Structure formats: C-alpha cells, structure tokens
Amino acid sequence: MDFLLIYCPLWFPLVYIFCIFSFPSISKILFLIVMFLFAETHFASTWLFFLDKDNHKWIKNNFYKVIIIPLYFLLIITFSWTFNPSFVLLIHYIASGFHVTRQSIGIVKLSKSNSSLSIFLIYLVSAICLAIGLTKPGILSSYISFNNWNIFVFITAIYILLNILFLNFDYKFIRRIIVTTTGISIYLPLLFIENLAIATVIGVGMHWCQYLAIMFALNTRKQTLANKLSLKKFLSKRIIFVLFYALIMSTLAFFGINNNKLLSMVNGSDYKFFYLIPILFQLFHFYIDGFIWKFSDTHIKESVGKYLIT
C-alpha cells in the first residue's frame, strides 16, 4: 500500500483519464467527487495536527508564526480578492506548486533513495511545467489524441506492474526511478490538457493520495503506540471531522463557481465570494505545512517524524 499510495500513485491519473474519456457526460460529477474525496479531505488532514494535544504547547510557543502571521496574510488576500480574484487565484496556484513540489522532494527522502539528481529533476520539470501551464495550458494538446491517451494509459499501467514485480528487490536505483517519475509527472498534464482544472486534478491528485496516506499512517501508528483509547474510536472521530470539513468546503466551492464554467478555472470573474473561503483555508494549508513537517524542529521530529512509516 505504501507503494501504490505514496511512492507510485500513478494509478490515480490512469483511472481519472479513463473515466473522463469513456464517460464524458459525468465529467463534472466526477470532478466534484474527486475534489470532495481527495482534495478537500487532504486539506482537512492538516487540522489533525492542531487536534493532537501533544502539539498544543508547541502551537502556543509558536503562536505568532503559525496563527498571527498567516492571519495578516489572509486578510491581505481577502482585500485583494475584492479587486482582482484572478490575481489571488494565480498566487494560490503558485503557492500550491511550491507546496506540492516540496512534498515530492519529501517523498524522495522518505523512500530512502535520496539523490541530488532526483531532487534537481523534480524541481526543474515542475517549474517548467507550471510556468508553461499557467501561461499556455495544453500547449502540446494538438499532439495528443484519444488513441495516444490509450497508449499512455497502457504504458503507465505496464510501468506500475513492472515496479510492483521489482518490489521484492531492495534496489535504491529502482526506488529512485519510481519516486522521481511520480514527482516529475504531477504537473506534466498542464502541457497536454487545455482545461486547467482537469489537468490539475489528473496530476495533483497523486499528491492528495500521498498526503492522505501519510497522514492516515502517521495518526494510526501514533495512536497505536500511545494506546490512549481504542484505535477504532480514535480514527472514527478524525474521519468524521475530515469528511465534515471536506463537505463544507466542497459546498462553498460549488456555490462559489459559475456552474457553467465549473471546469474552466481561468477567469476570476467566474467566482463568487463563497469560493474565497476554501481558497483561504487552502493557502493556510500551504503555509502551515512548512512548519508541521520541519523535522529540524525537535518537537516536530518527536511528534511527527518518528511515526512516519518508511
């Protein structure tokens, strides 16, 4: 499961591409389902850090940088939204790109196949794809047809199967190829798909899978070792919280986006104030993750780092 959910979640874009090409009539519904089950639950998982009593003292000691500073920033974003929503969306996408790429680097390190070349390639390819994708999304779309997508899906599926076969071999080189391929693939869809929303879901969906899997493993392992209350009761409360949060944010996003342009996400004028609320919480997620995964901090290393499954 570590392989399929963390190191090589390439099955996600395969399934999504297959569904939207095979059943185009349900593309909007599928988009909303994915945003609810993967995107918003992944954002909600960040708040589990604040629910953990072991972190409350650290939060109090770092209150200014983890609460006050982001509040100032979010107020500026809210003010900017009233004048230019498109600018806020651009800031959001750039922040997301940095956040997602940093996680890809973290996955490389987590896999114990860390290399300067892998890190360099992930940074380089992600930056190029983001720069091109935000200015000219789908620049290579004319070279892709339905048959080409079928070939892509087939080749990727074979790639995943071969890697599964090699799991019995503890070769750092193989692990490095797996995690590096995943890392550089996240923003590649921006070059081949004009629809920015769909391209994002196809690629960044892998990031959501990784984050959810890591958070689930982290919380499960920590609770199992602490043995403060039953694991079932512990997980039930957190899963309910995550799903409730995701439902609220998904609903706000749905009513904040022009339904006729649900899968466009290119024009700031197509958004209402409702959509700003999920945006603000997502920006906080990008910001706070820079602290709650910073293992050079002694508390974070003890409260988070030692419970990661490697």
N, C-alpha and C positions, 0 to 999 in steps of 0.2 A: 504493500500500500504506500510506503514511503516513495517507492519508485514512481508509481502511477499518479500520485497526488502532489508530490513535492519536486522530485528530480526530473521527471519527464511527463508532465501533464499535457502532452501533445494530442491526447485523445479528445480534449475539450474542443479545440478548433475543428477537428475532424467531424465530430458529432454535430456541431453547430452549422458548419458548411453544408453537410449532408442534408440537414433539416431545412435550411432556408432555400436550397436549390430544389429539393424534392417536393417541399410543401410551401411554396411562396405565399400562399394565402394566409398562412398562420405566422408570418414573419414578425408582425407587430406583437402578437400574443407571446411568441417565443422570446422576443426581446424583453418584454416586461417580466416574464417568468424568470429569465436569467438574471435580470437586474435585481429582482427580489431575492432569489435563492442564493446567488453568488456575490453580486456586487455589494448590496446593502448589508448582507449578513457579515461580509468581510469587514466593512466599515464598523459595524456594530461590535465586532470582536475586540476592537481596540479598547472599548469601555470596560471590558472584563478586567483590565489592569487596574482600573480605579475601584472596582468592586472587591478586589483582593485586599483584605485587611492588612496583610503583610506589607503592602505598599503605601499605606496611609501616612506613616511617618515620613517616608521619602517624599511623598507628594507635598506634605506640609513644609518640609525643609526646602523644597524646590518650587514653592507655590508661585513665585513671581514668574519664573521662566516657563512653567508648564500651564499656568492659568492666566496670569495678568497679561503677559506679552501677547499670547495668541488672541486675547480679547481685544486688545488695541488693534491688532492686525485685522481681525474680523469686522470691527467697526469701520475701518477704512474700506474694506471690501464691500460692505453694505452701502456705504456712501457712494462708492464708485459705481455700484450696480444701478443706482438711480440715474446716472448719466450715460453709462456705456456698459451694458451687460456683456457685449461681445468681448470687451477688454477683460472682464472678470473671468469669462469662460476660457480665454487664452491663458491667463495666469493659472487657472485651475489645471489646464491641460499640461502646461509646462511643469507645474509642481507635481502633478501625477506622474509625468515622465521621469522626473528625477527620483521620486519615491519608488516607483516600480523597478527602475534600473538598479537602485541601491539594494532592493530586495534580491534581485537576480544575482548580484555580487555576493550577498549574504548566503544564498543557496549554494553558490560555488564553494564558499568556505565551509558551510555545513556539511557538504558532501566529502570533505577531506581530500579534495582534488584541486586545491587552490593553485593557481598559476598566474603569473603576470600576463601571459598571452591571453588567457581566457577572459580575465578582467578587462584588458585593453579592447578585445574584440566586442565584448558586450557593451561597453561604453561607446565605442566608435559606431557600431551598427545601429544602436538605439538612438544615438544623437542624430545620425544621418537620416534615419527613417522618420524621426519626429520632425526634423527641420523640413524635410521634403513633404511629409504628410500633412503638416499644418498649413503649408503654402499651396501645394498642388496634390491634394489627396487623389490616389488612384492614378498616378502618372503613368503606370505600366499596365493599366487595366485593359488597354487595347490588345495586349499580347496574351490575355487570359480569356479562354472560352470555357463553356461548360465541360467540354472534353478534357481541357487542360486541368480543370479543377478535379475531375475524376482521377486523372493521372497523379496529381498532387496528393490526394487523399490516399490512393493506393501506395504510393512510395512512402508516405509518412507512416502508414499502418505497418508496412514491412519493416521500416526503421525501428518502430516501437517493439515489434515482435522479436527482432534480432537482439535488441538490447535486453529484453526480458530473458532470452536464452543465455546471454552473457552474464546475467546476474550471479551465476554460480562462481564466476571468476572475479577475484578481488583485484582487478587491474585499475590503477589510478587513471591510466590513459583512457580507458573506456568510460569511466565515470566522468572524466573531464569533458569528453566529447558530448555525453548526454546532457549535462547541465549547461554547457556552453551553447549547444544547439538550442535548448529551450530558451536561454537568456537572450540570444540574438533573434529569436523568432517572434518575440512578443509584439514588436512594432513593425514587423515586415508587412502585415496586412495593409498598412496605411499606403503602401506603394501600389497595391494591386486592386484596392476597392475604393471607389469614389465616395461611398457613403461612410462618413467619418464615424458614425455611431456603430454601425455593423463591424467596421474594421477594428474598432476599439474592443468591442465585445469578443471578437474572434481571438485577438491576441492577448489582451489584458485579462481575459477570462482565465488564462493559465496562472496569472499572478494571484487572482482571487482564490483559485483552488489551493495554491501553495500556502497562502496566508491562513485560510480556514483549517487546512490540515495541520499546520504547525501550531496554531492556537488550540485546536482540539487536543493534540498530543501533549502540549505543554500543560494545559489545565487538568487533563486526565491523570498524567503522571504525577503532577504536584499534589493533587488531592489524594491519590492512592498512597503516596508516601506519607502525607500528613495524617491521613486516616481520622479526620475530624468528624465527618459524617459520611453516610453512605454515598458511594460514587454515583449511584442512580439518582438520588435526590439532588446531589450537587450539580450534575450535568443537566437534569431536568430544569432547574431554576435558570441556569445560564442559557440553555437552548430557547426557553420561553422568552427570556429577555432579548436575545438576539433576533428571534423571529418577530417579536412585537416591534422592536426598533426598526427592523427592515420593512415591516408593513407600513409603518407611519411614514418613513422616508420615501418609500416607493409611491405611496399615495400622493404625497406632496409633489413629487416629481411628475407624476402622471397629470395632475391638475395644473401643474406649472408649465407644461409644454403644450404647444399647439398640437392637438391630436392629429391634424392633417400632415404635420411635419415631424411626427414622432421620431422618425429615423433619419432626420436631416442633421440637426445639431450643428448648424453652420451660421445661423443668423440670430444674433442676440435679441432681436425684436420679437422672435417667436416664443420668448419665455416670459412668464409672469413672475410676480414676486414670490409665489409659492415655491418655485424651483430654487430660489436663493437659499432657502433653509437647508436642504440637503447639501448644497454646494458648500455652505459654511462649515457644516459638520465634517464633510469630506476633507476640506482644507485643514481643519484641526487634526484629522487623522494623519494627513501627510506630515504635519508639523510634529505632533507628539511622538510619532513612531521613531523620529530621530533620537529620542531620549530613552524610550522604553526598550529599545534593542541595542543600547550603547553598553557593550559589555566591559568597557574600560571603567565604568562606574561599579564600585564594589557591591552596592545593593542590587543593581540590575543583574550583575553576574550571579549573585546568590539567589535572587528571587525569580529570575527568568532563565538565565543561561544554563544553569546546571540541570534544568529539567527538559531541555531540548533533546529529542531523540535523534541521534546521529548514526 
